[in-house]
């Protein structure tokens, strides 16, 4: 399947989606959204066990393309429609994806681009990358899940500061604040993320999906609800071939060979 605004490579059970409009810092257009929707359908039809999202060129993603014809059009533009049709289904798909998603933040991540990164399960950023909740500068609020993920990751004081001041946050500080997992030197980013994706693609995929589901649900669950969820997801995890393989490998003092089943 070939695309114009993104690149999709599925190899060794790893799907790598690269935003590919480098001349406009990989900002989202309607055409790009349509291609991303098609890419996720393709991914769902293949046995993907890990995914990487990154950007082509010097930026990760500058958010919505503010010059896209939908925004420029004569008739009144409804940003809520664009969220409903494009960003919200994408963020939900990422949250519910039954495999880990790594974001390789290769450069600036602004607006919805920053929050796309934060919707990934593991965020690794190049040392030169920065995160900008740019929305307030143009009279908007953080979207693409930003108002949900920011306070949960960095606390309300920092979430409000980032959103209202709309100043760039360096990758180092983002990591120090717990917004992202790791910072690596620019020239090590793709190598480090490839290594991580390959590792995750050989882990017990169902358990990883269940870990993701349980930890994400904890944000709104009570302790008691969370204990019930752990019971159910552990019960499901222990019914997999990978659980049997993990225990057998431990007892036989060998490396496990997980199949994701
Ligand atoms: C761009 C963009 C861009 C178009 C750089 N659009 N061309 C909004 C509305 C509706 C529905 C749903 O949700 C949203 C959510 C959002 O995402 S709103 C937030 C949108 N994003 C921004 O406000 C960020 C705008 N960009 C910037 O502030 C800067 O470009 C950053 C700080 C990202 C990078 O700055 P520089 O490194 O100095 O690069 P640059 O500004 O020179 O940009 C390079 C080119 O990319 C340039 O084009 P040109 O033809 O002049 O070379 C920019 O116009 C273009 N570009 N972002 N979002």
Boltz pocket constraint, residues with backbone or C-beta under 6 A from the ligand:
constraints:
  - pocket:
      binder: B
      contacts: [[A, 22], [A, 23], [A, 24], [A, 25], [A, 27], [A, 61], [A, 62], [A, 63], [A, 64], [A, 65], [A, 66], [A, 67], [A, 79], [A, 80], [A, 82], [A, 83], [A, 87], [A, 108], [A, 110], [A, 111], [A, 112], [A, 113], [A, 132], [A, 134], [A, 135], [A, 138], [A, 140], [A, 143]]
      max_distance: 6.0
